[in-house]
Amino acid sequence: MFKDNLVQMRKVLQLTQEDIAEKLGVTRQSVAKWEAGESIPDLDKCKQLADIFGVSLDDLANYEPEENLGLGVPPKGKHLFGLVTVGDKGQIVIPAKARKIFEISTGDQLVVLGDEGQGLALVKASSFLSLANLVKKLKK
């Protein structure tokens, strides 16, 4: 996991092992060993790596592309919850991890927003109405 994520993110940013080593104040050989799985950096270096790549420390260490449609580690704060299937009446089941992160409970109301170029978005009704009221006040 860690070693594969490290290699993938370094390549996405078009950085060399030397570039990473320089940013962290370590040798290129240290980075090579991390990528080969021969060793792992200390926690402070892992945090610095996560910051360099703009990902969470948890995703740097634990993200499994196979469980996420084969895609690489998402940027910090972004999530891929997997696929959902639309039922006969248009219903979908929101994955448990998404409900937990976004504190969505049974009975909560969601606003469905759409942009023909971007797609659909779900927003908690309470958050959306708060934002709408704020915009309304600013226009006065």
KESE-958279 format. One record per residue: y, z, x of N, C-alpha, C, O in turn; residue number from 1; chain. Coordinates in steps of 0.05 Angstrom, whole numbers, plus 5000, padded with zeros to 4 digits. Each point is the difference from the previous one (the first is absolute). Layout:
! residues N
NODE   n_c2   n_c3   n_c1   ca_c2   ca_c3   ca_c1   c_c2   c_c3   c_c1   o_c2   o_c3   o_c1     i   ch
NODE      Y      Z      X       Y       Z       X      Y      Z      X      Y      Z      X   NUM    A
...
! end
This chain:
! residues 140
NODE   n_c2   n_c3   n_c1   ca_c2   ca_c3   ca_c1   c_c2   c_c3   c_c1   o_c2   o_c3   o_c1     i   ch
NODE   4976   5000   5016    5024    5000    4984   5025   5000   5017   5015   4980   5001     1    A
NODE   4990   5042   5014    5025    5003    5015   5003   4976   5020   5021   4987   5000     2    A
NODE   4958   5008   5015    5002    4979    5021   5005   4973   4988   5016   4984   5010     3    A
NODE   4971   5010   4967    5003    4974    4987   5028   4998   4988   5013   4979   5002     4    A
NODE   4997   5043   4986    5027    5000    4989   5021   4997   5022   5020   4985   4996     5    A
NODE   4976   5028   5026    5018    4998    5022   5002   4971   5010   5022   4989   5004     6    A
NODE   4956   4998   5000    4999    4972    5010   5014   4982   4979   5017   4984   5007     7    A
NODE   4975   5019   4968    5011    4982    4979   5030   5003   4998   5014   4980   4998     8    A
NODE   4996   5045   5002    5029    5004    4996   5016   4990   5025   5022   4989   4998     9    A
NODE   4967   5016   5025    5013    4991    5025   5003   4969   4999   5021   4989   5007    10    A
NODE   4957   4998   4985    5001    4970    4999   5019   4990   4978   5013   4980   5005    11    A
NODE   4987   5033   4973    5019    4992    4978   5029   5001   5010   5015   4982   4993    12    A
NODE   4991   5038   5022    5027    5003    5011   5005   4984   5025   5021   5000   5012    13    A
NODE   4958   4986   4997    5000    4983    5024   5009   5016   5024   5017   4991   5016    14    A
NODE   4971   5033   4987    5004    5017    5023   4976   4999   5018   4978   4996   4991    15    A
NODE   5027   5007   5035    4978    5001    5019   4992   5029   5004   5015   5018   4992    16    A
NODE   4963   4986   5021    4992    5028    5007   5022   5012   5018   5006   5024   4998    17    A
NODE   5005   4959   5020    5021    5010    5018   5025   5009   4984   5012   5020   5006    18    A
NODE   4995   4965   4973    5022    5007    4983   4996   5028   4987   5018   5017   5000    19    A
NODE   4958   4987   4990    4994    5026    4987   5001   5022   5021   5011   5021   4995    20    A
NODE   4977   4974   5028    4999    5020    5021   5028   5008   5008   5006   5023   5004    21    A
NODE   5012   4957   4999    5027    5006    5008   5015   5017   4979   5014   5019   5007    22    A
NODE   4981   4975   4967    5013    5015    4979   4991   5029   4999   5015   5018   4993    23    A
NODE   4960   4986   5015    4988    5027    4999   5001   5015   5026   4994   5024   5001    24    A
NODE   5013   4963   5020    5001    5013    5026   4972   5005   5011   4995   5021   5013    25    A
NODE   4986   4960   4983    4973    5003    5010   4993   4974   5015   5016   4981   5001    26    A
NODE   4960   5018   5010    4992    4976    5014   4988   4979   4981   4991   5007   4978    27    A
NODE   5009   4968   5030    4988    4979    4984   4970   5006   4997   4988   4994   4980    28    A
NODE   5000   5018   5041    4972    5006    5000   4993   5021   4978   4979   4999   4988    29    A
NODE   5040   5019   5008    4996    5020    4978   4998   4986   4973   4983   5006   4984    30    A
NODE   5036   4976   5011    5000    4985    4975   4974   4983   4998   4988   4999   4978    31    A
NODE   5003   4989   5043    4975    4984    5000   4977   5018   4993   4982   4992   4985    32    A
NODE   5017   5033   5025    4978    5018    4994   5001   5008   4971   4979   5003   4987    33    A
NODE   5045   5001   5002    5002    5007    4971   4989   4977   4983   4986   5005   4981    34    A
NODE   5022   4971   5026    4992    4976    4985   4970   4995   5003   4988   4989   4982    35    A
NODE   5000   5019   5040    4971    4996    5004   4984   5023   4987   4976   4999   4999    36    A
NODE   5038   5022   4992    4986    5023    4988   4989   5019   5021   4983   5017   4993    37    A
NODE   5025   4980   5032    4990    5018    5021   5014   5027   5000   4989   5019   5010    38    A
NODE   5035   4982   4979    5015    5025    4997   5020   4996   4978   5004   4978   4989    39    A
NODE   5008   5044   5003    5021    4999    4980   5025   5015   5011   4997   5019   5015    40    A
NODE   5026   4973   4977    5024    5014    5009   5003   5027   4987   4988   5006   4980    41    A
NODE   5029   5011   5033    5005    5026    4987   5016   4996   4975   5010   4978   4994    42    A
NODE   4993   5043   4991    5013    4999    4973   5029   4990   5003   5009   4984   4983    43    A
NODE   5005   5025   5037    5028    4991    5003   5001   4970   5005   5018   4987   4988    44    A
NODE   4965   5002   5028    4999    4971    5005   4992   4985   4974   5011   4978   4995    45    A
NODE   4970   5033   4990    4992    4988    4975   5024   4998   4981   5004   4980   4987    46    A
NODE   5012   5042   5011    5023    5000    4983   5020   4979   5009   5012   4986   4984    47    A
NODE   4992   5012   5043    5019    4980    5010   4990   4972   4994   5015   4982   4993    48    A
NODE   4958   5013   5009    4989    4974    4993   5005   4994   4971   5008   4977   4993    49    A
NODE   4987   5042   4989    5005    4996    4971   5029   4992   4996   5006   4983   4983    50    A
NODE   5012   5031   5030    5029    4993    4997   5006   4972   5010   5015   4986   4988    51    A
NODE   4974   5007   5035    5004    4973    5011   4991   4979   4980   5014   4980   4996    52    A
NODE   4963   5025   4992    4989    4980    4981   5010   5002   4972   4995   4983   4983    53    A
NODE   5020   5039   5011    5011    5004    4973   4979   5006   4979   5002   4992   4977    54    A
NODE   4977   5023   5032    4978    5007    4982   4997   5030   5000   5011   5014   5017    55    A
NODE   4973   4997   4964    4996    5028    5000   4979   5007   5021   4983   4983   5007    56    A
NODE   5018   5041   5003    4980    5010    5020   4972   4999   4988   4981   4993   5013    57    A
NODE   5017   5014   4961    4974    4999    4986   4989   4972   5000   4976   4996   5005    58    A
NODE   5040   4984   4988    4991    4973    4999   4993   4989   5028   4980   4986   5003    59    A
NODE   5035   5022   5017    4994    4992    5028   4972   5009   5007   4985   4985   5012    60    A
NODE   5008   5040   4981    4974    5011    5008   4977   4993   4981   4978   4997   5009    61    A
NODE   5028   5000   4965    4978    4999    4981   4998   4974   4983   4980   4997   4986    62    A
NODE   5039   4986   5015    5001    4976    4983   4976   4983   5005   4994   4993   5023    63    A
NODE   4992   4999   4956    4976    4983    5001   5006   4973   4987   5001   4999   4975    64    A
NODE   5004   4980   5040    5006    4974    4987   4979   4991   4980   5006   4987   4980    65    A
NODE   4968   5019   5026    4979    4991    4983   5002   5011   4972   4992   4988   4980    66    A
NODE   5020   5036   5017    5004    5013    4974   5026   4990   4987   5005   5008   4977    67    A
NODE   5010   4975   5036    5026    4992    4990   5003   4970   5001   5020   4990   5011    68    A
NODE   4960   4996   4978    5001    4970    4999   5001   4987   5027   5008   4977   5002    69    A
NODE   4985   5037   5019    5001    4989    5027   5027   4999   5013   5003   4988   5021    70    A
NODE   5017   5023   4965    5027    4998    5010   5006   5023   5020   4987   5020   5000    71    A
NODE   5033   4975   5017    5007    5020    5020   5015   5023   4989   5005   5002   4976    72    A
NODE   5002   5016   5042    5014    5025    4992   5027   4993   4988   5016   4985   5011    73    A
NODE   4989   5027   4965    5026    4994    4987   5023   5017   5012   4994   5021   5013    74    A
NODE   5031   4970   4985    5022    5016    5009   5001   5028   4987   4990   5003   4978    75    A
NODE   5023   5016   5035    5002    5027    4989   5012   4999   4972   5020   4987   4996    76    A
NODE   4967   5028   4986    5010    5001    4972   4991   4978   4982   5005   5000   4976    77    A
NODE   4981   4980   5035    4989    4978    4985   4970   5005   4996   4987   5010   5018    78    A
NODE   5003   4981   4960    4972    5006    4994   4986   4975   4989   5012   4984   4986    79    A
NODE   4963   5014   5020    4983    4980    4987   4977   5015   4987   4983   5011   5014    80    A
NODE   5016   4990   4960    4981    5016    4986   4975   4985   4992   4982   5011   4988    81    A
NODE   5017   4963   5018    4976    4985    4993   5006   4983   4975   5023   4997   4991    82    A
NODE   4956   4991   4999    5002    4983    4977   4995   5015   4974   4985   5019   4999    83    A
NODE   5028   4972   4980    4995    5010    4973   4993   4976   4983   5008   4977   5006    84    A
NODE   4978   5027   4972    4993    4979    4982   5015   5004   4974   5001   5022   4989    85    A
NODE   5010   4956   5000    5014    5001    4975   4979   4998   4978   4984   4981   4999    86    A
NODE   5017   5038   4982    4981    5000    4978   5009   4980   4978   5020   4987   5002    87    A
NODE   4964   5012   4977    5004    4981    4978   5028   5004   4987   5012   4980   4992    88    A
NODE   4997   5044   5007    5026    5006    4987   5023   5003   5020   5021   5010   4993    89    A
NODE   4974   4982   5032    5021    5001    5020   5001   5027   5015   5018   5004   5017    90    A
NODE   4963   5014   4978    5001    5026    5013   4989   4998   5028   4982   4984   5006    91    A
NODE   5028   5034   5011    4990    5002    5027   4995   5030   5006   5012   5017   4987    92    A
NODE   4972   4989   5032    4995    5027    5009   5015   5004   5026   4994   4985   5020    93    A
NODE   5024   5034   4982    5015    5005    5024   4981   5017   5018   4991   5021   4991    94    A
NODE   5004   4970   5034    4982    5015    5018   5009   5029   5003   5024   5007   5000    95    A
NODE   4956   5011   5003    5005    5029    5002   5019   5006   5023   5018   5017   4997    96    A
NODE   4979   4970   5026    5018    5006    5023   5029   4994   4993   5018   5015   5007    97    A
NODE   4987   4963   4978    5027    4993    4992   5011   5020   4980   5023   5008   5002    98    A
NODE   4960   5001   4979    5009    5020    4981   5007   5026   5014   5020   5013   4993    99    A
NODE   4965   4994   5027    5006    5025    5015   5026   4998   5016   5017   5018   4998   100    A
NODE   4986   4961   5017    5023    4996    5017   5026   4999   4983   5020   5012   5007   101    A
NODE   4979   4974   4971    5023    4996    4983   5002   5019   4976   5016   4997   4982   102    A
NODE   4966   5023   5019    5000    5021    4979   5000   4989   4972   5017   5007   4984   103    A
NODE   4965   4975   5011    4997    4988    4973   4977   5015   4986   4978   5001   5010   104    A
NODE   5028   5010   4967    4980    5015    4984   4995   4987   4973   5016   4983   4991   105    A
NODE   4963   5025   4997    4993    4990    4974   5023   5006   4981   5011   5022   4999   106    A
NODE   4997   4958   4986    5022    5002    4981   5027   4992   5011   5019   4996   4985   107    A
NODE   4983   5001   5041    5026    4991    5012   5006   4972   4990   4982   4984   4996   108    A
NODE   5043   5010   5001    5009    4973    4993   5009   4986   5025   5014   5011   5016   109    A
NODE   4979   4963   4985    5008    4983    5023   5015   4977   4989   4994   4989   4978   110    A
NODE   5026   5002   5036    5016    4976    4994   4987   4977   5016   4996   5003   5024   111    A
NODE   4999   4975   4963    4989    4977    5014   5024   4981   5004   5012   4990   4982   112    A
NODE   4993   5004   5044    5022    4982    5007   4988   4975   5011   4978   5000   5012   113    A
NODE   5035   4978   4985    4989    4974    5010   5022   4983   5012   5022   4999   4990   114    A
NODE   4970   4987   5031    5017    4980    5013   4982   4977   5005   4979   5002   5014   115    A
NODE   5027   4975   4975    4982    4976    5002   4995   4992   5029   4980   4988   5006   116    A
NODE   5038   5019   5012    4996    4993    5028   4986   5022   5016   4988   4994   5020   117    A
NODE   5014   5031   4971    4989    5023    5014   4976   5012   4988   4982   5011   5014   118    A
NODE   5015   4988   4959    4977    5012    4987   5008   5023   4982   5023   5003   4992   119    A
NODE   4957   5014   5003    5004    5023    4982   5003   5025   5015   4991   5003   5023   120    A
NODE   5023   5017   4965    5002    5026    5011   4998   5020   4978   5009   4995   4977   121    A
NODE   4979   5028   5029    4998    5022    4981   5018   5023   5011   4999   5007   5023   122    A
NODE   5018   5004   4959    5017    5022    5008   4998   5022   4978   4999   4994   4976   123    A
NODE   5000   5031   5033    4999    5022    4981   5025   4998   4982   5022   4996   5010   124    A
NODE   4975   5006   4964    5022    4997    4981   5022   5020   5006   5024   4993   4999   125    A
NODE   4969   5031   5008    5021    5021    5006   5018   4991   5024   5024   5003   4999   126    A
NODE   4964   4987   5022    5015    4990    5023   5017   4976   4993   5023   4999   5008   127    A
NODE   4966   4983   4977    5014    4976    4992   5024   5007   4982   5022   4989   5004   128    A
NODE   4974   5029   4977    5022    5007    4982   5022   5016   5015   5024   4996   4993   129    A
NODE   4968   5020   5026    5021    5014    5016   5017   4980   5016   5024   5003   5000   130    A
NODE   4963   4977   5011    5015    4980    5015   5017   4983   4981   5023   4995   5007   131    A
NODE   4967   4998   4970    5015    4985    4981   5025   5015   4990   5021   4989   4998   132    A
NODE   4976   5037   4998    5023    5017    4992   5021   5002   5022   5024   4999   4994   133    A
NODE   4967   5003   5031    5018    5001    5022   5016   4974   5002   5025   5001   5004   134    A
NODE   4962   4976   4994    5013    4974    5001   5021   4998   4977   5022   4990   5003   135    A
NODE   4969   5020   4974    5018    4999    4976   5025   5016   5005   5022   4991   4993   136    A
NODE   4976   5033   5019    5023    5017    5006   5018   4987   5020   5024   5002   4998   137    A
NODE   4964   4984   5023    5016    4988    5020   5016   4976   4990   5021   4994   5011   138    A
NODE   4970   4993   4968    5014    4977    4989   5024   5009   4983   5018   4983   4995   139    A
NODE   4983   5042   4996    5022    5009    4983   5026   5004   5016   5020   5008   4988   140    A
! end
